[in-house]
Amino acid sequence: MNDVQVTRLAALAHGDDPLEALRAAAELQREAARLEAVQVRRARVQGRTWAEIAEALGVSKQAVHKKYGGSGLFRAKD
């Protein structure tokens, strides 16, 4: 998803039609989750620890490891 699409969805999420706003908000949540997963994978490939990633996300190390630690794609050191 590109910046224009994100901007459009953000505008729709603040719009007057609640159902359209909910659809846009749901799509933004899916995109945010996708982006988070991509960046966690990139961080792990670069050798970042679960503690560093957790701090960046504002969650516990256990929470981020539980969410992403089961996949071999997210494994690096620690």
N, CA, C, O and CB atoms as a CASP TS submission, in Angstrom:
PFRMAT TS
TARGET T0000
AUTHOR 0000-0000-0000
METHOD Language model
MODEL 1
PARENT N/A
ATOM      1  N   MET     1       0.848  -1.169   0.000  1.00  0.00           N
ATOM      2  CA  MET     1       0.000   0.000   0.000  1.00  0.00           C
ATOM      3  C   MET     1       0.899   1.239   0.000  1.00  0.00           C
ATOM      4  O   MET     1       1.875   1.304   0.748  1.00  0.00           O
ATOM      5  CB  MET     1      -0.968  -0.006   1.224  1.00  0.00           C
ATOM      6  N   ASN     2       0.574   2.191  -0.818  1.00  0.00           N
ATOM      7  CA  ASN     2       1.409   3.393  -0.911  1.00  0.00           C
ATOM      8  C   ASN     2       0.859   4.518  -0.035  1.00  0.00           C
ATOM      9  O   ASN     2      -0.216   4.406   0.554  1.00  0.00           O
ATOM     10  CB  ASN     2       1.506   3.863  -2.370  1.00  0.00           C
ATOM     11  N   ASP     3       1.628   5.602   0.030  1.00  0.00           N
ATOM     12  CA  ASP     3       1.265   6.733   0.887  1.00  0.00           C
ATOM     13  C   ASP     3      -0.077   7.353   0.510  1.00  0.00           C
ATOM     14  O   ASP     3      -0.835   7.772   1.385  1.00  0.00           O
ATOM     15  CB  ASP     3       2.343   7.790   0.826  1.00  0.00           C
ATOM     16  N   VAL     4      -0.369   7.414  -0.768  1.00  0.00           N
ATOM     17  CA  VAL     4      -1.629   8.003  -1.222  1.00  0.00           C
ATOM     18  C   VAL     4      -2.801   7.161  -0.730  1.00  0.00           C
ATOM     19  O   VAL     4      -3.812   7.702  -0.280  1.00  0.00           O
ATOM     20  CB  VAL     4      -1.657   8.122  -2.768  1.00  0.00           C
ATOM     21  N   GLN     5      -2.670   5.847  -0.814  1.00  0.00           N
ATOM     22  CA  GLN     5      -3.738   4.964  -0.347  1.00  0.00           C
ATOM     23  C   GLN     5      -3.941   5.084   1.165  1.00  0.00           C
ATOM     24  O   GLN     5      -5.075   5.105   1.643  1.00  0.00           O
ATOM     25  CB  GLN     5      -3.423   3.512  -0.720  1.00  0.00           C
ATOM     26  N   VAL     6      -2.846   5.164   1.907  1.00  0.00           N
ATOM     27  CA  VAL     6      -2.938   5.307   3.360  1.00  0.00           C
ATOM     28  C   VAL     6      -3.606   6.628   3.719  1.00  0.00           C
ATOM     29  O   VAL     6      -4.463   6.676   4.601  1.00  0.00           O
ATOM     30  CB  VAL     6      -1.541   5.220   4.008  1.00  0.00           C
ATOM     31  N   THR     7      -3.219   7.685   3.045  1.00  0.00           N
ATOM     32  CA  THR     7      -3.814   9.001   3.292  1.00  0.00           C
ATOM     33  C   THR     7      -5.310   8.984   2.992  1.00  0.00           C
ATOM     34  O   THR     7      -6.106   9.541   3.748  1.00  0.00           O
ATOM     35  CB  THR     7      -3.116  10.077   2.442  1.00  0.00           C
ATOM     36  N   ARG     8      -5.686   8.350   1.897  1.00  0.00           N
ATOM     37  CA  ARG     8      -7.102   8.257   1.526  1.00  0.00           C
ATOM     38  C   ARG     8      -7.882   7.485   2.595  1.00  0.00           C
ATOM     39  O   ARG     8      -8.963   7.907   3.007  1.00  0.00           O
ATOM     40  CB  ARG     8      -7.261   7.571   0.143  1.00  0.00           C
ATOM     41  N   LEU     9      -7.323   6.347   3.043  1.00  0.00           N
ATOM     42  CA  LEU     9      -7.996   5.563   4.072  1.00  0.00           C
ATOM     43  C   LEU     9      -8.110   6.327   5.383  1.00  0.00           C
ATOM     44  O   LEU     9      -9.130   6.245   6.067  1.00  0.00           O
ATOM     45  CB  LEU     9      -7.258   4.258   4.299  1.00  0.00           C
ATOM     46  N   ALA    10      -7.066   7.068   5.733  1.00  0.00           N
ATOM     47  CA  ALA    10      -7.111   7.863   6.966  1.00  0.00           C
ATOM     48  C   ALA    10      -8.221   8.906   6.886  1.00  0.00           C
ATOM     49  O   ALA    10      -8.934   9.132   7.863  1.00  0.00           O
ATOM     50  CB  ALA    10      -5.751   8.550   7.222  1.00  0.00           C
ATOM     51  N   ALA    11      -8.368   9.537   5.729  1.00  0.00           N
ATOM     52  CA  ALA    11      -9.440  10.521   5.553  1.00  0.00           C
ATOM     53  C   ALA    11     -10.805   9.855   5.656  1.00  0.00           C
ATOM     54  O   ALA    11     -11.709  10.386   6.301  1.00  0.00           O
ATOM     55  CB  ALA    11      -9.301  11.235   4.198  1.00  0.00           C
ATOM     56  N   LEU    12     -10.958   8.698   5.026  1.00  0.00           N
ATOM     57  CA  LEU    12     -12.231   7.986   5.095  1.00  0.00           C
ATOM     58  C   LEU    12     -12.549   7.543   6.524  1.00  0.00           C
ATOM     59  O   LEU    12     -13.709   7.542   6.936  1.00  0.00           O
ATOM     60  CB  LEU    12     -12.207   6.773   4.164  1.00  0.00           C
ATOM     61  N   ALA    13     -11.515   7.169   7.273  1.00  0.00           N
ATOM     62  CA  ALA    13     -11.709   6.720   8.654  1.00  0.00           C
ATOM     63  C   ALA    13     -12.230   7.841   9.545  1.00  0.00           C
ATOM     64  O   ALA    13     -12.789   7.578  10.610  1.00  0.00           O
ATOM     65  CB  ALA    13     -10.403   6.178   9.220  1.00  0.00           C
ATOM     66  N   HIS    14     -12.052   9.073   9.122  1.00  0.00           N
ATOM     67  CA  HIS    14     -12.549  10.223   9.877  1.00  0.00           C
ATOM     68  C   HIS    14     -13.804  10.826   9.247  1.00  0.00           C
ATOM     69  O   HIS    14     -14.253  11.904   9.635  1.00  0.00           O
ATOM     70  CB  HIS    14     -11.464  11.286   9.980  1.00  0.00           C
ATOM     71  N   GLY    15     -14.353  10.119   8.279  1.00  0.00           N
ATOM     72  CA  GLY    15     -15.490  10.649   7.534  1.00  0.00           C
ATOM     73  C   GLY    15     -16.806  10.554   8.278  1.00  0.00           C
ATOM     74  O   GLY    15     -16.871  10.064   9.406  1.00  0.00           O
ATOM     75  N   ASP    16     -17.855  11.033   7.623  1.00  0.00           N
ATOM     76  CA  ASP    16     -19.185  11.101   8.213  1.00  0.00           C
ATOM     77  C   ASP    16     -19.939   9.771   8.180  1.00  0.00           C
ATOM     78  O   ASP    16     -20.806   9.529   9.020  1.00  0.00           O
ATOM     79  CB  ASP    16     -19.989  12.143   7.504  1.00  0.00           C
ATOM     80  N   ASP    17     -19.616   8.916   7.222  1.00  0.00           N
ATOM     81  CA  ASP    17     -20.309   7.625   7.104  1.00  0.00           C
ATOM     82  C   ASP    17     -19.619   6.622   8.017  1.00  0.00           C
ATOM     83  O   ASP    17     -18.489   6.221   7.740  1.00  0.00           O
ATOM     84  CB  ASP    17     -20.320   7.113   5.619  1.00  0.00           C
ATOM     85  N   PRO    18     -20.277   6.203   9.110  1.00  0.00           N
ATOM     86  CA  PRO    18     -19.612   5.329  10.077  1.00  0.00           C
ATOM     87  C   PRO    18     -19.209   3.975   9.502  1.00  0.00           C
ATOM     88  O   PRO    18     -18.165   3.442   9.879  1.00  0.00           O
ATOM     89  CB  PRO    18     -20.508   5.114  11.255  1.00  0.00           C
ATOM     90  N   LEU    19     -20.000   3.409   8.609  1.00  0.00           N
ATOM     91  CA  LEU    19     -19.633   2.112   8.046  1.00  0.00           C
ATOM     92  C   LEU    19     -18.425   2.234   7.127  1.00  0.00           C
ATOM     93  O   LEU    19     -17.534   1.385   7.149  1.00  0.00           O
ATOM     94  CB  LEU    19     -20.813   1.509   7.284  1.00  0.00           C
ATOM     95  N   GLU    20     -18.397   3.281   6.326  1.00  0.00           N
ATOM     96  CA  GLU    20     -17.230   3.527   5.471  1.00  0.00           C
ATOM     97  C   GLU    20     -15.997   3.799   6.329  1.00  0.00           C
ATOM     98  O   GLU    20     -14.900   3.335   6.018  1.00  0.00           O
ATOM     99  CB  GLU    20     -17.492   4.718   4.512  1.00  0.00           C
ATOM    100  N   ALA    21     -16.186   4.552   7.409  1.00  0.00           N
ATOM    101  CA  ALA    21     -15.078   4.845   8.321  1.00  0.00           C
ATOM    102  C   ALA    21     -14.559   3.570   8.981  1.00  0.00           C
ATOM    103  O   ALA    21     -13.350   3.396   9.135  1.00  0.00           O
ATOM    104  CB  ALA    21     -15.521   5.851   9.395  1.00  0.00           C
ATOM    105  N   LEU    22     -15.462   2.686   9.365  1.00  0.00           N
ATOM    106  CA  LEU    22     -15.053   1.415   9.973  1.00  0.00           C
ATOM    107  C   LEU    22     -14.287   0.538   8.985  1.00  0.00           C
ATOM    108  O   LEU    22     -13.288  -0.082   9.350  1.00  0.00           O
ATOM    109  CB  LEU    22     -16.277   0.659  10.494  1.00  0.00           C
ATOM    110  N   ARG    23     -14.744   0.485   7.754  1.00  0.00           N
ATOM    111  CA  ARG    23     -14.025  -0.287   6.723  1.00  0.00           C
ATOM    112  C   ARG    23     -12.614   0.262   6.531  1.00  0.00           C
ATOM    113  O   ARG    23     -11.645  -0.493   6.447  1.00  0.00           O
ATOM    114  CB  ARG    23     -14.796  -0.253   5.375  1.00  0.00           C
ATOM    115  N   ALA    24     -12.518   1.575   6.465  1.00  0.00           N
ATOM    116  CA  ALA    24     -11.211   2.209   6.277  1.00  0.00           C
ATOM    117  C   ALA    24     -10.313   1.953   7.484  1.00  0.00           C
ATOM    118  O   ALA    24      -9.130   1.654   7.321  1.00  0.00           O
ATOM    119  CB  ALA    24     -11.371   3.725   6.045  1.00  0.00           C
ATOM    120  N   ALA    25     -10.863   2.068   8.689  1.00  0.00           N
ATOM    121  CA  ALA    25     -10.078   1.819   9.900  1.00  0.00           C
ATOM    122  C   ALA    25      -9.588   0.379   9.940  1.00  0.00           C
ATOM    123  O   ALA    25      -8.445   0.123  10.319  1.00  0.00           O
ATOM    124  CB  ALA    25     -10.908   2.128  11.155  1.00  0.00           C
ATOM    125  N   ALA    26     -10.437  -0.558   9.554  1.00  0.00           N
ATOM    126  CA  ALA    26     -10.039  -1.969   9.529  1.00  0.00           C
ATOM    127  C   ALA    26      -8.916  -2.198   8.530  1.00  0.00           C
ATOM    128  O   ALA    26      -7.975  -2.942   8.806  1.00  0.00           O
ATOM    129  CB  ALA    26     -11.240  -2.862   9.184  1.00  0.00           C
ATOM    130  N   GLU    27      -9.012  -1.564   7.379  1.00  0.00           N
ATOM    131  CA  GLU    27      -7.953  -1.706   6.369  1.00  0.00           C
ATOM    132  C   GLU    27      -6.646  -1.097   6.859  1.00  0.00           C
ATOM    133  O   GLU    27      -5.573  -1.654   6.627  1.00  0.00           O
ATOM    134  CB  GLU    27      -8.376  -1.044   5.046  1.00  0.00           C
ATOM    135  N   LEU    28      -6.733   0.038   7.531  1.00  0.00           N
ATOM    136  CA  LEU    28      -5.531   0.648   8.108  1.00  0.00           C
ATOM    137  C   LEU    28      -4.910  -0.258   9.167  1.00  0.00           C
ATOM    138  O   LEU    28      -3.686  -0.358   9.247  1.00  0.00           O
ATOM    139  CB  LEU    28      -5.864   2.018   8.719  1.00  0.00           C
ATOM    140  N   GLN    29      -5.726  -0.913   9.975  1.00  0.00           N
ATOM    141  CA  GLN    29      -5.201  -1.849  10.976  1.00  0.00           C
ATOM    142  C   GLN    29      -4.474  -3.018  10.315  1.00  0.00           C
ATOM    143  O   GLN    29      -3.405  -3.425  10.769  1.00  0.00           O
ATOM    144  CB  GLN    29      -6.337  -2.375  11.863  1.00  0.00           C
ATOM    145  N   ARG    30      -5.055  -3.555   9.246  1.00  0.00           N
ATOM    146  CA  ARG    30      -4.398  -4.655   8.526  1.00  0.00           C
ATOM    147  C   ARG    30      -3.061  -4.207   7.939  1.00  0.00           C
ATOM    148  O   ARG    30      -2.075  -4.942   7.992  1.00  0.00           O
ATOM    149  CB  ARG    30      -5.312  -5.187   7.405  1.00  0.00           C
ATOM    150  N   GLU    31      -3.035  -3.017   7.389  1.00  0.00           N
ATOM    151  CA  GLU    31      -1.783  -2.500   6.818  1.00  0.00           C
ATOM    152  C   GLU    31      -0.755  -2.254   7.906  1.00  0.00           C
ATOM    153  O   GLU    31       0.422  -2.561   7.717  1.00  0.00           O
ATOM    154  CB  GLU    31      -2.038  -1.202   6.036  1.00  0.00           C
ATOM    155  N   ALA    32      -1.171  -1.709   9.041  1.00  0.00           N
ATOM    156  CA  ALA    32      -0.243  -1.482  10.150  1.00  0.00           C
ATOM    157  C   ALA    32       0.334  -2.803  10.647  1.00  0.00           C
ATOM    158  O   ALA    32       1.528  -2.884  10.935  1.00  0.00           O
ATOM    159  CB  ALA    32      -0.947  -0.743  11.302  1.00  0.00           C
ATOM    160  N   ALA    33      -0.493  -3.833  10.752  1.00  0.00           N
ATOM    161  CA  ALA    33      -0.018  -5.150  11.194  1.00  0.00           C
ATOM    162  C   ALA    33       0.982  -5.721  10.197  1.00  0.00           C
ATOM    163  O   ALA    33       1.992  -6.305  10.591  1.00  0.00           O
ATOM    164  CB  ALA    33      -1.200  -6.122  11.374  1.00  0.00           C
ATOM    165  N   ARG    34       0.703  -5.554   8.916  1.00  0.00           N
ATOM    166  CA  ARG    34       1.629  -6.036   7.883  1.00  0.00           C
ATOM    167  C   ARG    34       2.965  -5.311   7.979  1.00  0.00           C
ATOM    168  O   ARG    34       4.024  -5.938   7.939  1.00  0.00           O
ATOM    169  CB  ARG    34       1.023  -5.846   6.480  1.00  0.00           C
ATOM    170  N   LEU    35       2.909  -3.993   8.105  1.00  0.00           N
ATOM    171  CA  LEU    35       4.138  -3.206   8.218  1.00  0.00           C
ATOM    172  C   LEU    35       4.932  -3.574   9.466  1.00  0.00           C
ATOM    173  O   LEU    35       6.160  -3.650   9.422  1.00  0.00           O
ATOM    174  CB  LEU    35       3.809  -1.718   8.235  1.00  0.00           C
ATOM    175  N   GLU    36       4.240  -3.801  10.571  1.00  0.00           N
ATOM    176  CA  GLU    36       4.917  -4.197  11.802  1.00  0.00           C
ATOM    177  C   GLU    36       5.657  -5.515  11.597  1.00  0.00           C
ATOM    178  O   GLU    36       6.818  -5.642  11.985  1.00  0.00           O
ATOM    179  CB  GLU    36       3.908  -4.320  12.961  1.00  0.00           C
ATOM    180  N   ALA    37       4.998  -6.484  10.997  1.00  0.00           N
ATOM    181  CA  ALA    37       5.628  -7.785  10.765  1.00  0.00           C
ATOM    182  C   ALA    37       6.858  -7.659   9.870  1.00  0.00           C
ATOM    183  O   ALA    37       7.883  -8.293  10.120  1.00  0.00           O
ATOM    184  CB  ALA    37       4.626  -8.755  10.137  1.00  0.00           C
ATOM    185  N   VAL    38       6.751  -6.848   8.840  1.00  0.00           N
ATOM    186  CA  VAL    38       7.890  -6.629   7.938  1.00  0.00           C
ATOM    187  C   VAL    38       9.062  -6.020   8.695  1.00  0.00           C
ATOM    188  O   VAL    38      10.204  -6.447   8.527  1.00  0.00           O
ATOM    189  CB  VAL    38       7.486  -5.714   6.762  1.00  0.00           C
ATOM    190  N   GLN    39       8.778  -5.023   9.527  1.00  0.00           N
ATOM    191  CA  GLN    39       9.864  -4.356  10.246  1.00  0.00           C
ATOM    192  C   GLN    39      10.455  -5.234  11.347  1.00  0.00           C
ATOM    193  O   GLN    39      11.652  -5.151  11.622  1.00  0.00           O
ATOM    194  CB  GLN    39       9.366  -3.053  10.845  1.00  0.00           C
ATOM    195  N   VAL    40       9.640  -6.067  11.976  1.00  0.00           N
ATOM    196  CA  VAL    40      10.179  -7.021  12.947  1.00  0.00           C
ATOM    197  C   VAL    40      11.123  -7.977  12.233  1.00  0.00           C
ATOM    198  O   VAL    40      12.222  -8.242  12.719  1.00  0.00           O
ATOM    199  CB  VAL    40       9.038  -7.804  13.660  1.00  0.00           C
ATOM    200  N   ARG    41      10.711  -8.491  11.101  1.00  0.00           N
ATOM    201  CA  ARG    41      11.566  -9.397  10.322  1.00  0.00           C
ATOM    202  C   ARG    41      12.872  -8.710   9.943  1.00  0.00           C
ATOM    203  O   ARG    41      13.945  -9.300  10.075  1.00  0.00           O
ATOM    204  CB  ARG    41      10.834  -9.879   9.052  1.00  0.00           C
ATOM    205  N   ARG    42      12.789  -7.465   9.473  1.00  0.00           N
ATOM    206  CA  ARG    42      14.003  -6.720   9.102  1.00  0.00           C
ATOM    207  C   ARG    42      14.912  -6.520  10.309  1.00  0.00           C
ATOM    208  O   ARG    42      16.130  -6.668  10.211  1.00  0.00           O
ATOM    209  CB  ARG    42      13.633  -5.355   8.492  1.00  0.00           C
ATOM    210  N   ALA    43      14.311  -6.182  11.446  1.00  0.00           N
ATOM    211  CA  ALA    43      15.106  -5.973  12.662  1.00  0.00           C
ATOM    212  C   ALA    43      15.826  -7.253  13.065  1.00  0.00           C
ATOM    213  O   ALA    43      17.004  -7.217  13.420  1.00  0.00           O
ATOM    214  CB  ALA    43      14.212  -5.486  13.816  1.00  0.00           C
ATOM    215  N   ARG    44      15.123  -8.389  13.011  1.00  0.00           N
ATOM    216  CA  ARG    44      15.747  -9.660  13.383  1.00  0.00           C
ATOM    217  C   ARG    44      16.863 -10.033  12.410  1.00  0.00           C
ATOM    218  O   ARG    44      17.916 -10.513  12.829  1.00  0.00           O
ATOM    219  CB  ARG    44      14.697 -10.776  13.428  1.00  0.00           C
ATOM    220  N   VAL    45      16.639  -9.815  11.125  1.00  0.00           N
ATOM    221  CA  VAL    45      17.673 -10.105  10.122  1.00  0.00           C
ATOM    222  C   VAL    45      18.917  -9.259  10.377  1.00  0.00           C
ATOM    223  O   VAL    45      20.041  -9.711  10.159  1.00  0.00           O
ATOM    224  CB  VAL    45      17.135  -9.847   8.694  1.00  0.00           C
ATOM    225  N   GLN    46      18.707  -8.031  10.839  1.00  0.00           N
ATOM    226  CA  GLN    46      19.830  -7.141  11.159  1.00  0.00           C
ATOM    227  C   GLN    46      20.456  -7.452  12.516  1.00  0.00           C
ATOM    228  O   GLN    46      21.406  -6.786  12.925  1.00  0.00           O
ATOM    229  CB  GLN    46      19.367  -5.696  11.136  1.00  0.00           C
ATOM    230  N   GLY    47      19.931  -8.459  13.216  1.00  0.00           N
ATOM    231  CA  GLY    47      20.515  -8.879  14.471  1.00  0.00           C
ATOM    232  C   GLY    47      19.986  -8.185  15.711  1.00  0.00           C
ATOM    233  O   GLY    47      20.579  -8.309  16.782  1.00  0.00           O
ATOM    234  N   ARG    48      18.885  -7.457  15.592  1.00  0.00           N
ATOM    235  CA  ARG    48      18.300  -6.789  16.754  1.00  0.00           C
ATOM    236  C   ARG    48      17.696  -7.830  17.683  1.00  0.00           C
ATOM    237  O   ARG    48      17.203  -8.863  17.232  1.00  0.00           O
ATOM    238  CB  ARG    48      17.229  -5.755  16.321  1.00  0.00           C
ATOM    239  N   THR    49      17.736  -7.556  18.973  1.00  0.00           N
ATOM    240  CA  THR    49      17.206  -8.495  19.950  1.00  0.00           C
ATOM    241  C   THR    49      15.708  -8.301  20.117  1.00  0.00           C
ATOM    242  O   THR    49      15.145  -7.281  19.720  1.00  0.00           O
ATOM    243  CB  THR    49      17.917  -8.331  21.296  1.00  0.00           C
ATOM    244  N   TRP    50      15.071  -9.316  20.719  1.00  0.00           N
ATOM    245  CA  TRP    50      13.653  -9.204  21.025  1.00  0.00           C
ATOM    246  C   TRP    50      13.416  -8.055  21.992  1.00  0.00           C
ATOM    247  O   TRP    50      12.398  -7.368  21.901  1.00  0.00           O
ATOM    248  CB  TRP    50      13.118 -10.519  21.611  1.00  0.00           C
ATOM    249  N   ALA    51      14.339  -7.840  22.913  1.00  0.00           N
ATOM    250  CA  ALA    51      14.190  -6.735  23.874  1.00  0.00           C
ATOM    251  C   ALA    51      14.195  -5.387  23.159  1.00  0.00           C
ATOM    252  O   ALA    51      13.396  -4.514  23.495  1.00  0.00           O
ATOM    253  CB  ALA    51      15.318  -6.777  24.927  1.00  0.00           C
ATOM    254  N   GLU    52      15.078  -5.202  22.184  1.00  0.00           N
ATOM    255  CA  GLU    52      15.117  -3.942  21.429  1.00  0.00           C
ATOM    256  C   GLU    52      13.828  -3.733  20.641  1.00  0.00           C
ATOM    257  O   GLU    52      13.277  -2.633  20.608  1.00  0.00           O
ATOM    258  CB  GLU    52      16.323  -3.925  20.474  1.00  0.00           C
ATOM    259  N   ILE    53      13.359  -4.802  20.011  1.00  0.00           N
ATOM    260  CA  ILE    53      12.136  -4.714  19.215  1.00  0.00           C
ATOM    261  C   ILE    53      10.947  -4.412  20.123  1.00  0.00           C
ATOM    262  O   ILE    53      10.099  -3.582  19.795  1.00  0.00           O
ATOM    263  CB  ILE    53      11.897  -6.025  18.427  1.00  0.00           C
ATOM    264  N   ALA    54      10.894  -5.088  21.256  1.00  0.00           N
ATOM    265  CA  ALA    54       9.805  -4.862  22.209  1.00  0.00           C
ATOM    266  C   ALA    54       9.787  -3.419  22.682  1.00  0.00           C
ATOM    267  O   ALA    54       8.725  -2.802  22.764  1.00  0.00           O
ATOM    268  CB  ALA    54       9.936  -5.805  23.408  1.00  0.00           C
ATOM    269  N   GLU    55      10.945  -2.884  22.991  1.00  0.00           N
ATOM    270  CA  GLU    55      11.029  -1.486  23.444  1.00  0.00           C
ATOM    271  C   GLU    55      10.510  -0.540  22.368  1.00  0.00           C
ATOM    272  O   GLU    55       9.777   0.403  22.668  1.00  0.00           O
ATOM    273  CB  GLU    55      12.484  -1.118  23.814  1.00  0.00           C
ATOM    274  N   ALA    56      10.888  -0.789  21.116  1.00  0.00           N
ATOM    275  CA  ALA    56      10.434   0.060  20.016  1.00  0.00           C
ATOM    276  C   ALA    56       8.916  -0.001  19.839  1.00  0.00           C
ATOM    277  O   ALA    56       8.289   0.988  19.458  1.00  0.00           O
ATOM    278  CB  ALA    56      11.124  -0.351  18.721  1.00  0.00           C
ATOM    279  N   LEU    57       8.337  -1.163  20.117  1.00  0.00           N
ATOM    280  CA  LEU    57       6.889  -1.343  19.974  1.00  0.00           C
ATOM    281  C   LEU    57       6.118  -0.946  21.227  1.00  0.00           C
ATOM    282  O   LEU    57       4.893  -0.833  21.196  1.00  0.00           O
ATOM    283  CB  LEU    57       6.583  -2.780  19.631  1.00  0.00           C
ATOM    284  N   GLY    58       6.831  -0.735  22.324  1.00  0.00           N
ATOM    285  CA  GLY    58       6.166  -0.365  23.566  1.00  0.00           C
ATOM    286  C   GLY    58       5.449  -1.525  24.226  1.00  0.00           C
ATOM    287  O   GLY    58       4.433  -1.341  24.896  1.00  0.00           O
ATOM    288  N   VAL    59       5.988  -2.729  24.034  1.00  0.00           N
ATOM    289  CA  VAL    59       5.410  -3.930  24.647  1.00  0.00           C
ATOM    290  C   VAL    59       6.521  -4.698  25.349  1.00  0.00           C
ATOM    291  O   VAL    59       7.692  -4.328  25.265  1.00  0.00           O
ATOM    292  CB  VAL    59       4.697  -4.829  23.579  1.00  0.00           C
ATOM    293  N   SER    60       6.146  -5.770  26.040  1.00  0.00           N
ATOM    294  CA  SER    60       7.158  -6.582  26.710  1.00  0.00           C
ATOM    295  C   SER    60       7.885  -7.477  25.709  1.00  0.00           C
ATOM    296  O   SER    60       7.378  -7.777  24.628  1.00  0.00           O
ATOM    297  CB  SER    60       6.517  -7.434  27.816  1.00  0.00           C
ATOM    298  N   LYS    61       9.079  -7.889  26.101  1.00  0.00           N
ATOM    299  CA  LYS    61       9.847  -8.819  25.285  1.00  0.00           C
ATOM    300  C   LYS    61       9.043 -10.106  25.080  1.00  0.00           C
ATOM    301  O   LYS    61       9.039 -10.675  23.988  1.00  0.00           O
ATOM    302  CB  LYS    61      11.217  -9.125  25.945  1.00  0.00           C
ATOM    303  N   GLN    62       8.369 -10.555  26.130  1.00  0.00           N
ATOM    304  CA  GLN    62       7.574 -11.779  26.040  1.00  0.00           C
ATOM    305  C   GLN    62       6.434 -11.627  25.027  1.00  0.00           C
ATOM    306  O   GLN    62       6.144 -12.554  24.272  1.00  0.00           O
ATOM    307  CB  GLN    62       7.009 -12.147  27.420  1.00  0.00           C
ATOM    308  N   ALA    63       5.800 -10.470  25.015  1.00  0.00           N
ATOM    309  CA  ALA    63       4.683 -10.249  24.093  1.00  0.00           C
ATOM    310  C   ALA    63       5.141 -10.282  22.640  1.00  0.00           C
ATOM    311  O   ALA    63       4.502 -10.909  21.795  1.00  0.00           O
ATOM    312  CB  ALA    63       4.005  -8.912  24.393  1.00  0.00           C
ATOM    313  N   VAL    64       6.240  -9.612  22.357  1.00  0.00           N
ATOM    314  CA  VAL    64       6.715  -9.584  20.967  1.00  0.00           C
ATOM    315  C   VAL    64       7.261 -10.947  20.559  1.00  0.00           C
ATOM    316  O   VAL    64       7.087 -11.363  19.413  1.00  0.00           O
ATOM    317  CB  VAL    64       7.800  -8.501  20.785  1.00  0.00           C
ATOM    318  N   HIS    65       7.914 -11.642  21.470  1.00  0.00           N
ATOM    319  CA  HIS    65       8.435 -12.972  21.145  1.00  0.00           C
ATOM    320  C   HIS    65       7.290 -13.946  20.922  1.00  0.00           C
ATOM    321  O   HIS    65       7.364 -14.793  20.031  1.00  0.00           O
ATOM    322  CB  HIS    65       9.362 -13.486  22.265  1.00  0.00           C
ATOM    323  N   LYS    66       6.233 -13.837  21.718  1.00  0.00           N
ATOM    324  CA  LYS    66       5.067 -14.706  21.546  1.00  0.00           C
ATOM    325  C   LYS    66       4.408 -14.477  20.190  1.00  0.00           C
ATOM    326  O   LYS    66       3.994 -15.421  19.518  1.00  0.00           O
ATOM    327  CB  LYS    66       4.053 -14.468  22.671  1.00  0.00           C
ATOM    328  N   LYS    67       4.320 -13.204  19.802  1.00  0.00           N
ATOM    329  CA  LYS    67       3.656 -12.860  18.539  1.00  0.00           C
ATOM    330  C   LYS    67       4.480 -13.261  17.326  1.00  0.00           C
ATOM    331  O   LYS    67       3.926 -13.732  16.333  1.00  0.00           O
ATOM    332  CB  LYS    67       3.373 -11.374  18.488  1.00  0.00           C
ATOM    333  N   TYR    68       5.802 -13.080  17.393  1.00  0.00           N
ATOM    334  CA  TYR    68       6.645 -13.273  16.214  1.00  0.00           C
ATOM    335  C   TYR    68       7.701 -14.366  16.352  1.00  0.00           C
ATOM    336  O   TYR    68       8.310 -14.755  15.355  1.00  0.00           O
ATOM    337  CB  TYR    68       7.319 -11.998  15.887  1.00  0.00           C
ATOM    338  N   GLY    69       7.932 -14.865  17.555  1.00  0.00           N
ATOM    339  CA  GLY    69       9.046 -15.771  17.795  1.00  0.00           C
ATOM    340  C   GLY    69       8.905 -17.164  17.245  1.00  0.00           C
ATOM    341  O   GLY    69       9.909 -17.867  17.134  1.00  0.00           O
ATOM    342  N   GLY    70       7.712 -17.604  16.894  1.00  0.00           N
ATOM    343  CA  GLY    70       7.523 -18.972  16.436  1.00  0.00           C
ATOM    344  C   GLY    70       7.982 -19.225  15.023  1.00  0.00           C
ATOM    345  O   GLY    70       8.179 -20.378  14.642  1.00  0.00           O
ATOM    346  N   SER    71       8.156 -18.199  14.245  1.00  0.00           N
ATOM    347  CA  SER    71       8.530 -18.349  12.842  1.00  0.00           C
ATOM    348  C   SER    71      10.036 -18.273  12.679  1.00  0.00           C
ATOM    349  O   SER    71      10.683 -17.380  13.226  1.00  0.00           O
ATOM    350  CB  SER    71       7.852 -17.280  11.985  1.00  0.00           C
ATOM    351  N   GLY    72      10.582 -19.190  11.941  1.00  0.00           N
ATOM    352  CA  GLY    72      12.007 -19.174  11.657  1.00  0.00           C
ATOM    353  C   GLY    72      12.452 -17.910  10.948  1.00  0.00           C
ATOM    354  O   GLY    72      13.626 -17.544  11.008  1.00  0.00           O
ATOM    355  N   LEU    73      11.523 -17.235  10.273  1.00  0.00           N
ATOM    356  CA  LEU    73      11.856 -15.997   9.567  1.00  0.00           C
ATOM    357  C   LEU    73      12.284 -14.889  10.523  1.00  0.00           C
ATOM    358  O   LEU    73      12.991 -13.962  10.126  1.00  0.00           O
ATOM    359  CB  LEU    73      10.668 -15.531   8.742  1.00  0.00           C
ATOM    360  N   PHE    74      11.855 -14.982  11.785  1.00  0.00           N
ATOM    361  CA  PHE    74      12.121 -13.925  12.740  1.00  0.00           C
ATOM    362  C   PHE    74      13.266 -14.271  13.667  1.00  0.00           C
ATOM    363  O   PHE    74      13.537 -13.533  14.613  1.00  0.00           O
ATOM    364  CB  PHE    74      10.890 -13.630  13.540  1.00  0.00           C
ATOM    365  N   ARG    75      13.934 -15.366  13.418  1.00  0.00           N
ATOM    366  CA  ARG    75      14.985 -15.788  14.331  1.00  0.00           C
ATOM    367  C   ARG    75      16.338 -15.240  13.883  1.00  0.00           C
ATOM    368  O   ARG    75      16.703 -15.331  12.711  1.00  0.00           O
ATOM    369  CB  ARG    75      15.033 -17.319  14.424  1.00  0.00           C
ATOM    370  N   ALA    76      17.048 -14.688  14.806  1.00  0.00           N
ATOM    371  CA  ALA    76      18.434 -14.251  14.592  1.00  0.00           C
ATOM    372  C   ALA    76      19.166 -14.674  15.851  1.00  0.00           C
ATOM    373  O   ALA    76      19.202 -15.860  16.177  1.00  0.00           O
ATOM    374  CB  ALA    76      18.557 -12.666  14.318  1.00  0.00           C
ATOM    375  N   LYS    77      19.747 -13.724  16.559  1.00  0.00           N
ATOM    376  CA  LYS    77      20.373 -14.062  17.830  1.00  0.00           C
ATOM    377  C   LYS    77      19.373 -13.879  18.956  1.00  0.00           C
ATOM    378  O   LYS    77      18.364 -13.197  18.778  1.00  0.00           O
ATOM    379  CB  LYS    77      21.625 -13.201  18.073  1.00  0.00           C
ATOM    380  N   ASP    78      19.628 -14.465  20.092  1.00  0.00           N
ATOM    381  CA  ASP    78      18.895 -14.416  21.378  1.00  0.00           C
ATOM    382  C   ASP    78      17.630 -15.128  21.328  1.00  0.00           C
ATOM    383  O   ASP    78      16.908 -15.174  22.324  1.00  0.00           O
ATOM    384  CB  ASP    78      18.630 -13.034  21.795  1.00  0.00           C
TER
END
